[in-house]
Amino acid sequence: MMKRGSEVPEISEVLKIKVDTVRYYQKSIYRKTHVRGQVQLMRLLLRLPSGNL
């Protein structure tokens, strides 16, 4: 959903989880992928073959 450009509140609503939980997951993804934010994460995702998502 992040790759498609969905915002935190939208992700929260669709997944039926709290906004804070989405933010926690985002920070965890950033930490594990060694990126500093959504822009860097998107660059990383765009370099991956489409079958890996």
ZILIN-V565347 format. One line per field, one symbol per residue. phi: phi as a letter, one per 20 degrees, with the letter a starting at -180 (. if undefined). psi: psi as a letter, one per 30 degrees, with the letter a starting at -180 (. if undefined). A space follows every 50 residues. Layout:
phi->???
psi->???
//
This chain:
phi->.fffnfegfffgffelcfgffffffgffffffemddrfffffffffefff fed
psi->eeefgkleeeeeeefhlleeeeeeeeeeeeeffhlfaeeeeeeeeffkkf fg.
//
